[in-house]
Amino acid sequence: MESQKLNKHYRDDERLHKIGDKIRFYRTVKGLTQAELAQECGDKDWSQISRMERGLVNFTVSYLFLLAKILDVPVEKFLED
Amino acid sequence: MESQKLNKHYRDDERLHKIGDKIRFYRTVKGLTQAELAQECGDKDWSQISRMERGLVNFTVSYLFLLAKILDVPVEKFLED
């Protein structure tokens, strides 16, 4: 396997965009605005959610679990192709 | 839903420990040492993998996809309870 030669700053932009689309989908299903979801996540800055939904934030696995819990969605749903 | 009052530095240590156990499991199934997996991930420092396996690193979703690709495991497997 050719080494990825990437380190922990590794970004998978394609995946981040797909996850972002799913965050937007499940947020709207839940009937939350970006500001409301940000607040639930403890983020004062609603634009954090906006950036995430556009695949611009390489957020942590812990944060993904937090989103899944707040949006009442199994975390695996965010990772489906 | 009582706001989590946590922000993007949010850590889910319980989950991180569970994921760490799975990284160790699938790494050993693949027959890689921590140093070999670290190298495949582009990390010069094998202790990064050691810390991850002990649930001490709140790594990114992109890095989780990288681990899944290198260990030939569907990413969902790392998130199962």
Backbone of each chain as nested JSON, in Angstrom:
{
  "chains": [
    {"id": "A", "residues": [
      {"number": 1, "name": "MET", "atoms": {"N": [0.871, -1.179, 0.0], "CA": [0.0, 0.0, 0.0], "C": [0.915, 1.238, 0.0]}},
      {"number": 2, "name": "GLU", "atoms": {"N": [0.877, 2.006, -1.046], "CA": [1.71, 3.212, -1.133], "C": [1.333, 4.096, 0.059]}},
      {"number": 3, "name": "SER", "atoms": {"N": [2.328, 4.472, 0.837], "CA": [2.009, 5.222, 2.059], "C": [1.28, 6.501, 1.709]}},
      {"number": 4, "name": "GLN", "atoms": {"N": [0.361, 6.853, 2.562], "CA": [-0.455, 8.035, 2.261], "C": [0.407, 9.298, 2.346]}},
      {"number": 5, "name": "LYS", "atoms": {"N": [1.529, 9.21, 3.107], "CA": [2.398, 10.395, 3.254], "C": [1.596, 11.611, 3.691]}},
      {"number": 6, "name": "LEU", "atoms": {"N": [0.611, 11.363, 4.477], "CA": [-0.185, 12.473, 5.004], "C": [-0.168, 12.298, 6.511]}},
      {"number": 7, "name": "ASN", "atoms": {"N": [-0.325, 13.33, 7.257], "CA": [-0.335, 13.084, 8.709], "C": [-1.655, 13.501, 9.319]}},
      {"number": 8, "name": "LYS", "atoms": {"N": [-1.648, 13.757, 10.63], "CA": [-2.94, 13.922, 11.33], "C": [-3.671, 15.166, 10.842]}},
      {"number": 9, "name": "HIS", "atoms": {"N": [-3.026, 15.991, 10.023], "CA": [-3.739, 17.131, 9.437], "C": [-4.426, 16.706, 8.143]}},
      {"number": 10, "name": "TYR", "atoms": {"N": [-4.459, 15.398, 7.959], "CA": [-5.056, 14.825, 6.747], "C": [-6.517, 15.23, 6.611]}},
      {"number": 11, "name": "ARG", "atoms": {"N": [-6.877, 15.669, 5.422], "CA": [-8.273, 16.068, 5.164], "C": [-8.809, 15.23, 4.028]}},
      {"number": 12, "name": "ASP", "atoms": {"N": [-10.049, 14.798, 4.195], "CA": [-10.71, 14.095, 3.099], "C": [-11.876, 14.977, 2.672]}},
      {"number": 13, "name": "ASP", "atoms": {"N": [-11.59, 15.935, 1.805], "CA": [-12.583, 16.957, 1.467], "C": [-13.846, 16.371, 0.854]}},
      {"number": 14, "name": "GLU", "atoms": {"N": [-13.65, 15.303, 0.045], "CA": [-14.835, 14.701, -0.566], "C": [-15.781, 14.174, 0.519]}},
      {"number": 15, "name": "ARG", "atoms": {"N": [-15.179, 13.477, 1.503], "CA": [-15.997, 12.93, 2.599], "C": [-16.625, 14.041, 3.436]}},
      {"number": 16, "name": "LEU", "atoms": {"N": [-15.821, 15.08, 3.689], "CA": [-16.325, 16.177, 4.533], "C": [-17.516, 16.854, 3.862]}},
      {"number": 17, "name": "HIS", "atoms": {"N": [-17.473, 16.946, 2.525], "CA": [-18.622, 17.532, 1.807], "C": [-19.853, 16.629, 1.931]}},
      {"number": 18, "name": "LYS", "atoms": {"N": [-19.648, 15.322, 1.821], "CA": [-20.779, 14.388, 1.92], "C": [-21.4, 14.444, 3.323]}},
      {"number": 19, "name": "ILE", "atoms": {"N": [-20.531, 14.484, 4.331], "CA": [-21.026, 14.555, 5.712], "C": [-21.769, 15.874, 5.922]}},
      {"number": 20, "name": "GLY", "atoms": {"N": [-21.221, 16.933, 5.33], "CA": [-21.871, 18.245, 5.459], "C": [-23.28, 18.243, 4.9]}},
      {"number": 21, "name": "ASP", "atoms": {"N": [-23.435, 17.59, 3.763], "CA": [-24.779, 17.49, 3.158], "C": [-25.732, 16.764, 4.104]}},
      {"number": 22, "name": "LYS", "atoms": {"N": [-25.209, 15.757, 4.773], "CA": [-26.064, 14.958, 5.672], "C": [-26.422, 15.738, 6.941]}},
      {"number": 23, "name": "ILE", "atoms": {"N": [-25.468, 16.546, 7.417], "CA": [-25.761, 17.384, 8.592], "C": [-26.906, 18.335, 8.235]}},
      {"number": 24, "name": "ARG", "atoms": {"N": [-26.806, 18.959, 7.048], "CA": [-27.871, 19.881, 6.615], "C": [-29.205, 19.138, 6.501]}},
      {"number": 25, "name": "PHE", "atoms": {"N": [-29.17, 17.964, 5.879], "CA": [-30.414, 17.19, 5.687], "C": [-31.079, 16.88, 7.035]}},
      {"number": 26, "name": "TYR", "atoms": {"N": [-30.296, 16.294, 7.967], "CA": [-30.891, 15.865, 9.243], "C": [-31.239, 17.06, 10.13]}},
      {"number": 27, "name": "ARG", "atoms": {"N": [-30.513, 18.186, 9.939], "CA": [-30.862, 19.4, 10.69], "C": [-32.239, 19.901, 10.255]}},
      {"number": 28, "name": "THR", "atoms": {"N": [-32.457, 19.889, 8.919], "CA": [-33.753, 20.385, 8.424], "C": [-34.869, 19.419, 8.782]}},
      {"number": 29, "name": "VAL", "atoms": {"N": [-34.567, 18.127, 8.743], "CA": [-35.582, 17.15, 9.175], "C": [-35.979, 17.416, 10.635]}},
      {"number": 30, "name": "LYS", "atoms": {"N": [-34.988, 17.78, 11.429], "CA": [-35.234, 18.049, 12.852], "C": [-35.912, 19.416, 13.049]}},
      {"number": 31, "name": "GLY", "atoms": {"N": [-35.898, 20.238, 11.986], "CA": [-36.544, 21.55, 12.053], "C": [-35.732, 22.582, 12.825]}},
      {"number": 32, "name": "LEU", "atoms": {"N": [-34.401, 22.432, 12.796], "CA": [-33.545, 23.39, 13.493], "C": [-32.882, 24.335, 12.484]}},
      {"number": 33, "name": "THR", "atoms": {"N": [-32.731, 25.578, 12.876], "CA": [-31.908, 26.48, 12.07], "C": [-30.434, 26.188, 12.403]}},
      {"number": 34, "name": "GLN", "atoms": {"N": [-29.535, 26.764, 11.594], "CA": [-28.1, 26.577, 11.887], "C": [-27.774, 27.167, 13.264]}},
      {"number": 35, "name": "ALA", "atoms": {"N": [-28.379, 28.292, 13.571], "CA": [-28.105, 28.963, 14.859], "C": [-28.59, 28.094, 16.017]}},
      {"number": 36, "name": "GLU", "atoms": {"N": [-29.762, 27.473, 15.838], "CA": [-30.3, 26.619, 16.909], "C": [-29.42, 25.387, 17.113]}},
      {"number": 37, "name": "LEU", "atoms": {"N": [-28.97, 24.783, 16.009], "CA": [-28.09, 23.609, 16.135], "C": [-26.76, 24.012, 16.777]}},
      {"number": 38, "name": "ALA", "atoms": {"N": [-26.233, 25.157, 16.352], "CA": [-24.965, 25.63, 16.937], "C": [-25.123, 25.791, 18.445]}},
      {"number": 39, "name": "GLN", "atoms": {"N": [-26.23, 26.383, 18.839], "CA": [-26.453, 26.61, 20.277], "C": [-26.528, 25.277, 21.016]}},
      {"number": 40, "name": "GLU", "atoms": {"N": [-27.249, 24.301, 20.441], "CA": [-27.35, 22.977, 21.062], "C": [-25.974, 22.33, 21.218]}},
      {"number": 41, "name": "CYS", "atoms": {"N": [-25.092, 22.638, 20.255], "CA": [-23.738, 22.069, 20.301], "C": [-22.82, 22.88, 21.218]}},
      {"number": 42, "name": "GLY", "atoms": {"N": [-23.361, 23.974, 21.752], "CA": [-22.526, 24.8, 22.629], "C": [-21.645, 25.761, 21.859]}},
      {"number": 43, "name": "ASP", "atoms": {"N": [-21.976, 25.939, 20.559], "CA": [-21.211, 26.875, 19.731], "C": [-21.968, 28.197, 19.664]}},
      {"number": 44, "name": "LYS", "atoms": {"N": [-21.311, 29.285, 20.083], "CA": [-22.005, 30.589, 20.001], "C": [-22.094, 31.039, 18.556]}},
      {"number": 45, "name": "ASP", "atoms": {"N": [-21.228, 30.466, 17.689], "CA": [-21.033, 30.965, 16.334], "C": [-21.77, 30.058, 15.349]}},
      {"number": 46, "name": "TRP", "atoms": {"N": [-22.974, 30.508, 14.87], "CA": [-23.76, 29.652, 13.975], "C": [-22.994, 29.349, 12.694]}},
      {"number": 47, "name": "SER", "atoms": {"N": [-22.031, 30.218, 12.334], "CA": [-21.353, 30.001, 11.041], "C": [-20.493, 28.721, 11.083]}},
      {"number": 48, "name": "GLN", "atoms": {"N": [-20.158, 28.25, 12.3], "CA": [-19.443, 26.971, 12.42], "C": [-20.262, 25.866, 11.755]}},
      {"number": 49, "name": "ILE", "atoms": {"N": [-21.576, 25.87, 12.007], "CA": [-22.455, 24.855, 11.404], "C": [-22.543, 25.07, 9.892]}},
      {"number": 50, "name": "SER", "atoms": {"N": [-22.619, 26.326, 9.51], "CA": [-22.686, 26.639, 8.075], "C": [-21.435, 26.12, 7.362]}},
      {"number": 51, "name": "ARG", "atoms": {"N": [-20.283, 26.365, 7.972], "CA": [-19.012, 25.897, 7.348], "C": [-18.978, 24.369, 7.299]}},
      {"number": 52, "name": "MET", "atoms": {"N": [-19.461, 23.747, 8.37], "CA": [-19.478, 22.27, 8.406], "C": [-20.338, 21.726, 7.281]}},
      {"number": 53, "name": "GLU", "atoms": {"N": [-21.521, 22.346, 7.109], "CA": [-22.454, 21.854, 6.094], "C": [-21.887, 22.024, 4.684]}},
      {"number": 54, "name": "ARG", "atoms": {"N": [-20.917, 22.928, 4.533], "CA": [-20.275, 23.121, 3.227], "C": [-18.974, 22.324, 3.127]}},
      {"number": 55, "name": "GLY", "atoms": {"N": [-18.725, 21.466, 4.126], "CA": [-17.557, 20.588, 4.056], "C": [-16.242, 21.295, 4.313]}},
      {"number": 56, "name": "LEU", "atoms": {"N": [-16.301, 22.417, 5.001], "CA": [-15.093, 23.241, 5.177], "C": [-14.404, 23.017, 6.522]}},
      {"number": 57, "name": "VAL", "atoms": {"N": [-15.032, 22.2, 7.397], "CA": [-14.463, 22.001, 8.73], "C": [-14.093, 20.533, 8.93]}},
      {"number": 58, "name": "ASN", "atoms": {"N": [-12.84, 20.299, 9.259], "CA": [-12.376, 18.929, 9.503], "C": [-12.563, 18.619, 10.987]}},
      {"number": 59, "name": "PHE", "atoms": {"N": [-13.815, 18.457, 11.372], "CA": [-14.143, 18.356, 12.803], "C": [-13.821, 16.972, 13.357]}},
      {"number": 60, "name": "THR", "atoms": {"N": [-13.953, 16.858, 14.675], "CA": [-13.495, 15.635, 15.347], "C": [-14.592, 14.576, 15.389]}},
      {"number": 61, "name": "VAL", "atoms": {"N": [-14.17, 13.338, 15.647], "CA": [-15.146, 12.243, 15.777], "C": [-16.067, 12.503, 16.972]}},
      {"number": 62, "name": "SER", "atoms": {"N": [-15.55, 13.097, 18.038], "CA": [-16.401, 13.416, 19.19], "C": [-17.528, 14.354, 18.788]}},
      {"number": 63, "name": "TYR", "atoms": {"N": [-17.187, 15.353, 17.96], "CA": [-18.193, 16.338, 17.531], "C": [-19.243, 15.672, 16.658]}},
      {"number": 64, "name": "LEU", "atoms": {"N": [-18.811, 14.682, 15.874], "CA": [-19.762, 13.951, 15.033], "C": [-20.772, 13.213, 15.914]}},
      {"number": 65, "name": "PHE", "atoms": {"N": [-20.283, 12.631, 17.011], "CA": [-21.187, 11.938, 17.94], "C": [-22.15, 12.921, 18.597]}},
      {"number": 66, "name": "LEU", "atoms": {"N": [-21.658, 14.121, 18.894], "CA": [-22.506, 15.153, 19.499], "C": [-23.624, 15.545, 18.535]}},
      {"number": 67, "name": "LEU", "atoms": {"N": [-23.265, 15.759, 17.275], "CA": [-24.27, 16.114, 16.256], "C": [-25.313, 14.999, 16.128]}},
      {"number": 68, "name": "ALA", "atoms": {"N": [-24.821, 13.752, 16.099], "CA": [-25.734, 12.616, 15.944], "C": [-26.71, 12.557, 17.121]}},
      {"number": 69, "name": "LYS", "atoms": {"N": [-26.189, 12.818, 18.313], "CA": [-27.038, 12.756, 19.513], "C": [-28.102, 13.856, 19.46]}},
      {"number": 70, "name": "ILE", "atoms": {"N": [-27.682, 15.07, 19.099], "CA": [-28.607, 16.212, 19.086], "C": [-29.646, 16.064, 17.978]}},
      {"number": 71, "name": "LEU", "atoms": {"N": [-29.218, 15.524, 16.826], "CA": [-30.129, 15.385, 15.692], "C": [-30.896, 14.058, 15.727]}},
      {"number": 72, "name": "ASP", "atoms": {"N": [-30.644, 13.27, 16.807], "CA": [-31.344, 11.983, 16.976], "C": [-31.167, 11.068, 15.771]}},
      {"number": 73, "name": "VAL", "atoms": {"N": [-29.938, 10.954, 15.315], "CA": [-29.643, 10.136, 14.13], "C": [-28.485, 9.193, 14.469]}},
      {"number": 74, "name": "PRO", "atoms": {"N": [-28.579, 7.906, 14.108], "CA": [-27.418, 7.024, 14.332], "C": [-26.194, 7.583, 13.632]}},
      {"number": 75, "name": "VAL", "atoms": {"N": [-25.067, 7.615, 14.318], "CA": [-23.884, 8.279, 13.76], "C": [-23.479, 7.688, 12.41]}},
      {"number": 76, "name": "GLU", "atoms": {"N": [-23.753, 6.385, 12.235], "CA": [-23.359, 5.749, 10.958], "C": [-24.03, 6.439, 9.754]}},
      {"number": 77, "name": "LYS", "atoms": {"N": [-25.218, 7.009, 10.001], "CA": [-25.955, 7.633, 8.892], "C": [-25.152, 8.758, 8.223]}},
      {"number": 78, "name": "PHE", "atoms": {"N": [-24.302, 9.407, 9.026], "CA": [-23.522, 10.527, 8.482], "C": [-22.385, 10.046, 7.592]}},
      {"number": 79, "name": "LEU", "atoms": {"N": [-22.064, 8.754, 7.688], "CA": [-20.884, 8.242, 6.987], "C": [-21.245, 7.427, 5.746]}},
      {"number": 80, "name": "GLU", "atoms": {"N": [-22.571, 7.241, 5.548], "CA": [-22.993, 6.474, 4.371], "C": [-22.671, 7.242, 3.095]}},
      {"number": 81, "name": "ASP", "atoms": {"N": [-22.374, 6.465, 2.048], "CA": [-22.092, 7.122, 0.761], "C": [-23.349, 7.694, 0.141]}}
    ]},
    {"id": "B", "residues": [
      {"number": 1, "name": "MET", "atoms": {"N": [-34.28, 19.664, 24.666], "CA": [-32.956, 19.049, 24.821], "C": [-32.083, 20.085, 25.537]}},
      {"number": 2, "name": "GLU", "atoms": {"N": [-31.73, 19.808, 26.773], "CA": [-30.869, 20.721, 27.555], "C": [-29.585, 20.921, 26.746]}},
      {"number": 3, "name": "SER", "atoms": {"N": [-29.244, 22.176, 26.476], "CA": [-28.098, 22.416, 25.6], "C": [-26.85, 21.757, 26.17]}},
      {"number": 4, "name": "GLN", "atoms": {"N": [-26.069, 21.239, 25.295], "CA": [-24.874, 20.503, 25.736], "C": [-23.88, 21.468, 26.373]}},
      {"number": 5, "name": "LYS", "atoms": {"N": [-23.989, 22.796, 26.067], "CA": [-23.044, 23.797, 26.634], "C": [-21.604, 23.347, 26.441]}},
      {"number": 6, "name": "LEU", "atoms": {"N": [-21.345, 22.747, 25.316], "CA": [-19.976, 22.326, 25.019], "C": [-19.686, 22.864, 23.636]}},
      {"number": 7, "name": "ASN", "atoms": {"N": [-18.461, 23.076, 23.284], "CA": [-18.269, 23.578, 21.92], "C": [-17.384, 22.633, 21.119]}},
      {"number": 8, "name": "LYS", "atoms": {"N": [-16.74, 23.14, 20.037], "CA": [-16.075, 22.221, 19.103], "C": [-14.902, 21.517, 19.779]}},
      {"number": 9, "name": "HIS", "atoms": {"N": [-14.536, 21.932, 21.01], "CA": [-13.477, 21.198, 21.715], "C": [-14.093, 20.051, 22.489]}},
      {"number": 10, "name": "TYR", "atoms": {"N": [-15.337, 19.784, 22.161], "CA": [-16.091, 18.73, 22.845], "C": [-15.403, 17.376, 22.679]}},
      {"number": 11, "name": "ARG", "atoms": {"N": [-15.281, 16.665, 23.765], "CA": [-14.647, 15.335, 23.73], "C": [-15.633, 14.323, 24.249]}},
      {"number": 12, "name": "ASP", "atoms": {"N": [-15.699, 13.18, 23.601], "CA": [-16.524, 12.088, 24.094], "C": [-15.56, 10.956, 24.45]}},
      {"number": 13, "name": "ASP", "atoms": {"N": [-14.999, 11.03, 25.64], "CA": [-13.92, 10.109, 26.015], "C": [-14.354, 8.647, 25.959]}},
      {"number": 14, "name": "GLU", "atoms": {"N": [-15.622, 8.407, 26.341], "CA": [-16.086, 7.021, 26.312], "C": [-16.023, 6.475, 24.884]}},
      {"number": 15, "name": "ARG", "atoms": {"N": [-16.523, 7.308, 23.957], "CA": [-16.512, 6.888, 22.548], "C": [-15.084, 6.75, 22.029]}},
      {"number": 16, "name": "LEU", "atoms": {"N": [-14.232, 7.7, 22.391], "CA": [-12.854, 7.665, 21.902], "C": [-12.154, 6.392, 22.38]}},
      {"number": 17, "name": "HIS", "atoms": {"N": [-12.464, 5.966, 23.606], "CA": [-11.86, 4.711, 24.108], "C": [-12.371, 3.506, 23.304]}},
      {"number": 18, "name": "LYS", "atoms": {"N": [-13.677, 3.51, 23.003], "CA": [-14.246, 2.391, 22.229], "C": [-13.627, 2.337, 20.832]}},
      {"number": 19, "name": "ILE", "atoms": {"N": [-13.493, 3.507, 20.203], "CA": [-12.895, 3.553, 18.867], "C": [-11.436, 3.1, 18.943]}},
      {"number": 20, "name": "GLY", "atoms": {"N": [-10.752, 3.523, 20.007], "CA": [-9.354, 3.127, 20.173], "C": [-9.192, 1.624, 20.249]}},
      {"number": 21, "name": "ASP", "atoms": {"N": [-10.091, 0.989, 20.979], "CA": [-10.049, -0.477, 21.068], "C": [-10.22, -1.108, 19.681]}},
      {"number": 22, "name": "LYS", "atoms": {"N": [-11.07, -0.523, 18.883], "CA": [-11.34, -1.076, 17.539], "C": [-10.151, -0.847, 16.599]}},
      {"number": 23, "name": "ILE", "atoms": {"N": [-9.506, 0.311, 16.747], "CA": [-8.306, 0.557, 15.931], "C": [-7.272, -0.525, 16.248]}},
      {"number": 24, "name": "ARG", "atoms": {"N": [-7.067, -0.786, 17.561], "CA": [-6.08, -1.822, 17.949], "C": [-6.491, -3.173, 17.376]}},
      {"number": 25, "name": "PHE", "atoms": {"N": [-7.774, -3.514, 17.504], "CA": [-8.256, -4.814, 17.017], "C": [-7.985, -4.973, 15.519]}},
      {"number": 26, "name": "TYR", "atoms": {"N": [-8.441, -4.004, 14.726], "CA": [-8.313, -4.143, 13.275], "C": [-6.858, -4.014, 12.822]}},
      {"number": 27, "name": "ARG", "atoms": {"N": [-6.043, -3.254, 13.61], "CA": [-4.611, -3.159, 13.274], "C": [-3.953, -4.536, 13.44]}},
      {"number": 28, "name": "THR", "atoms": {"N": [-4.316, -5.214, 14.538], "CA": [-3.699, -6.53, 14.78], "C": [-4.234, -7.555, 13.778]}},
      {"number": 29, "name": "VAL", "atoms": {"N": [-5.511, -7.447, 13.421], "CA": [-6.058, -8.341, 12.387], "C": [-5.267, -8.149, 11.083]}},
      {"number": 30, "name": "LYS", "atoms": {"N": [-4.928, -6.915, 10.801], "CA": [-4.181, -6.599, 9.567], "C": [-2.708, -6.998, 9.698]}},
      {"number": 31, "name": "GLY", "atoms": {"N": [-2.264, -7.247, 10.959], "CA": [-0.874, -7.669, 11.169], "C": [0.12, -6.53, 11.103]}},
      {"number": 32, "name": "LEU", "atoms": {"N": [-0.366, -5.331, 11.468], "CA": [0.544, -4.175, 11.455], "C": [0.962, -3.818, 12.887]}},
      {"number": 33, "name": "THR", "atoms": {"N": [2.185, -3.369, 13.025], "CA": [2.6, -2.805, 14.31], "C": [2.083, -1.36, 14.364]}},
      {"number": 34, "name": "GLN", "atoms": {"N": [2.161, -0.747, 15.562], "CA": [1.742, 0.659, 15.664], "C": [2.611, 1.535, 14.769]}},
      {"number": 35, "name": "ALA", "atoms": {"N": [3.908, 1.209, 14.721], "CA": [4.832, 2.015, 13.911], "C": [4.488, 1.883, 12.429]}},
      {"number": 36, "name": "GLU", "atoms": {"N": [4.145, 0.657, 12.008], "CA": [3.812, 0.453, 10.59], "C": [2.524, 1.191, 10.232]}},
      {"number": 37, "name": "LEU", "atoms": {"N": [1.529, 1.136, 11.129], "CA": [0.275, 1.85, 10.85], "C": [0.526, 3.357, 10.823]}},
      {"number": 38, "name": "ALA", "atoms": {"N": [1.336, 3.828, 11.765], "CA": [1.647, 5.271, 11.804], "C": [2.296, 5.684, 10.49]}},
      {"number": 39, "name": "GLN", "atoms": {"N": [3.211, 4.867, 10.022], "CA": [3.897, 5.221, 8.772], "C": [2.904, 5.254, 7.614]}},
      {"number": 40, "name": "GLU", "atoms": {"N": [1.998, 4.271, 7.574], "CA": [0.988, 4.241, 6.499], "C": [0.12, 5.504, 6.547]}},
      {"number": 41, "name": "CYS", "atoms": {"N": [-0.089, 6.008, 7.764], "CA": [-0.918, 7.214, 7.916], "C": [-0.114, 8.49, 7.683]}},
      {"number": 42, "name": "GLY", "atoms": {"N": [1.177, 8.32, 7.41], "CA": [2.009, 9.499, 7.193], "C": [2.455, 10.14, 8.491]}},
      {"number": 43, "name": "ASP", "atoms": {"N": [2.329, 9.401, 9.596], "CA": [2.763, 9.915, 10.894], "C": [4.135, 9.336, 11.217]}},
      {"number": 44, "name": "LYS", "atoms": {"N": [5.119, 10.232, 11.459], "CA": [6.463, 9.703, 11.789], "C": [6.468, 9.139, 13.197]}},
      {"number": 45, "name": "ASP", "atoms": {"N": [5.473, 9.575, 14.003], "CA": [5.491, 9.301, 15.445], "C": [4.516, 8.164, 15.757]}},
      {"number": 46, "name": "TRP", "atoms": {"N": [5.083, 6.93, 16.003], "CA": [4.19, 5.785, 16.239], "C": [3.339, 6.009, 17.487]}},
      {"number": 47, "name": "SER", "atoms": {"N": [3.819, 6.862, 18.404], "CA": [3.074, 7.005, 19.668], "C": [1.709, 7.675, 19.431]}},
      {"number": 48, "name": "GLN", "atoms": {"N": [1.548, 8.362, 18.268], "CA": [0.226, 8.927, 17.917], "C": [-0.802, 7.791, 17.862]}},
      {"number": 49, "name": "ILE", "atoms": {"N": [-0.416, 6.663, 17.248], "CA": [-1.333, 5.507, 17.142], "C": [-1.546, 4.918, 18.538]}},
      {"number": 50, "name": "SER", "atoms": {"N": [-0.497, 4.849, 19.314], "CA": [-0.619, 4.304, 20.668], "C": [-1.605, 5.137, 21.49]}},
      {"number": 51, "name": "ARG", "atoms": {"N": [-1.481, 6.465, 21.378], "CA": [-2.384, 7.353, 22.149], "C": [-3.821, 7.187, 21.663]}},
      {"number": 52, "name": "MET", "atoms": {"N": [-3.968, 7.053, 20.328], "CA": [-5.316, 6.875, 19.762], "C": [-5.958, 5.596, 20.3]}},
      {"number": 53, "name": "GLU", "atoms": {"N": [-5.166, 4.519, 20.327], "CA": [-5.698, 3.228, 20.765], "C": [-6.088, 3.264, 22.241]}},
      {"number": 54, "name": "ARG", "atoms": {"N": [-5.537, 4.216, 22.984], "CA": [-5.892, 4.361, 24.399], "C": [-6.958, 5.446, 24.594]}},
      {"number": 55, "name": "GLY", "atoms": {"N": [-7.525, 5.926, 23.467], "CA": [-8.625, 6.879, 23.564], "C": [-8.2, 8.27, 23.978]}},
      {"number": 56, "name": "LEU", "atoms": {"N": [-6.945, 8.603, 23.767], "CA": [-6.412, 9.878, 24.269], "C": [-6.372, 10.97, 23.206]}},
      {"number": 57, "name": "VAL", "atoms": {"N": [-6.724, 10.622, 21.954], "CA": [-6.641, 11.612, 20.873], "C": [-8.02, 11.834, 20.276]}},
      {"number": 58, "name": "ASN", "atoms": {"N": [-8.446, 13.086, 20.275], "CA": [-9.743, 13.451, 19.709], "C": [-9.544, 13.795, 18.238]}},
      {"number": 59, "name": "PHE", "atoms": {"N": [-9.295, 12.734, 17.449], "CA": [-8.866, 12.95, 16.066], "C": [-10.049, 13.283, 15.169]}},
      {"number": 60, "name": "THR", "atoms": {"N": [-9.745, 13.622, 13.92], "CA": [-10.769, 14.149, 13.012], "C": [-11.477, 13.022, 12.267]}},
      {"number": 61, "name": "VAL", "atoms": {"N": [-12.643, 13.36, 11.71], "CA": [-13.385, 12.371, 10.911], "C": [-12.571, 11.982, 9.674]}},
      {"number": 62, "name": "SER", "atoms": {"N": [-11.828, 12.916, 9.112], "CA": [-10.985, 12.59, 7.949], "C": [-9.97, 11.51, 8.309]}},
      {"number": 63, "name": "TYR", "atoms": {"N": [-9.377, 11.646, 9.502], "CA": [-8.357, 10.673, 9.928], "C": [-8.99, 9.308, 10.147]}},
      {"number": 64, "name": "LEU", "atoms": {"N": [-10.246, 9.319, 10.617], "CA": [-10.953, 8.043, 10.801], "C": [-11.136, 7.343, 9.456]}},
      {"number": 65, "name": "PHE", "atoms": {"N": [-11.453, 8.12, 8.421], "CA": [-11.606, 7.531, 7.079], "C": [-10.269, 6.988, 6.57]}},
      {"number": 66, "name": "LEU", "atoms": {"N": [-9.192, 7.711, 6.893], "CA": [-7.861, 7.261, 6.476], "C": [-7.526, 5.921, 7.134]}},
      {"number": 67, "name": "LEU", "atoms": {"N": [-7.781, 5.814, 8.438], "CA": [-7.522, 4.558, 9.161], "C": [-8.345, 3.418, 8.561]}},
      {"number": 68, "name": "ALA", "atoms": {"N": [-9.627, 3.716, 8.284], "CA": [-10.51, 2.681, 7.728], "C": [-9.985, 2.187, 6.381]}},
      {"number": 69, "name": "LYS", "atoms": {"N": [-9.502, 3.143, 5.574], "CA": [-8.994, 2.776, 4.233], "C": [-7.75, 1.904, 4.373]}},
      {"number": 70, "name": "ILE", "atoms": {"N": [-6.823, 2.319, 5.236], "CA": [-5.56, 1.594, 5.395], "C": [-5.801, 0.206, 6.019]}},
      {"number": 71, "name": "LEU", "atoms": {"N": [-6.745, 0.13, 6.953], "CA": [-7.004, -1.146, 7.637], "C": [-8.036, -1.995, 6.894]}},
      {"number": 72, "name": "ASP", "atoms": {"N": [-8.499, -1.479, 5.725], "CA": [-9.482, -2.211, 4.894], "C": [-10.728, -2.587, 5.693]}},
      {"number": 73, "name": "VAL", "atoms": {"N": [-11.265, -1.624, 6.412], "CA": [-12.441, -1.874, 7.259], "C": [-13.478, -0.785, 6.961]}},
      {"number": 74, "name": "PRO", "atoms": {"N": [-14.757, -1.159, 6.794], "CA": [-15.773, -0.112, 6.607], "C": [-15.764, 0.843, 7.797]}},
      {"number": 75, "name": "VAL", "atoms": {"N": [-15.778, 2.135, 7.54], "CA": [-15.62, 3.116, 8.627], "C": [-16.671, 2.923, 9.726]}},
      {"number": 76, "name": "GLU", "atoms": {"N": [-17.863, 2.463, 9.34], "CA": [-18.922, 2.262, 10.348], "C": [-18.485, 1.294, 11.448]}},
      {"number": 77, "name": "LYS", "atoms": {"N": [-17.61, 0.348, 11.095], "CA": [-17.175, -0.664, 12.077], "C": [-16.533, -0.014, 13.314]}},
      {"number": 78, "name": "PHE", "atoms": {"N": [-15.89, 1.137, 13.09], "CA": [-15.203, 1.789, 14.215], "C": [-16.189, 2.462, 15.167]}},
      {"number": 79, "name": "LEU", "atoms": {"N": [-17.44, 2.643, 14.707], "CA": [-18.396, 3.414, 15.495], "C": [-19.421, 2.54, 16.189]}},
      {"number": 80, "name": "GLU", "atoms": {"N": [-19.358, 1.226, 15.881], "CA": [-20.322, 0.305, 16.514], "C": [-20.079, 0.23, 18.015]}},
      {"number": 81, "name": "ASP", "atoms": {"N": [-21.17, 0.045, 18.741], "CA": [-21.013, -0.084, 20.215], "C": [-20.357, -1.378, 20.598]}}
    ]}
  ]
}
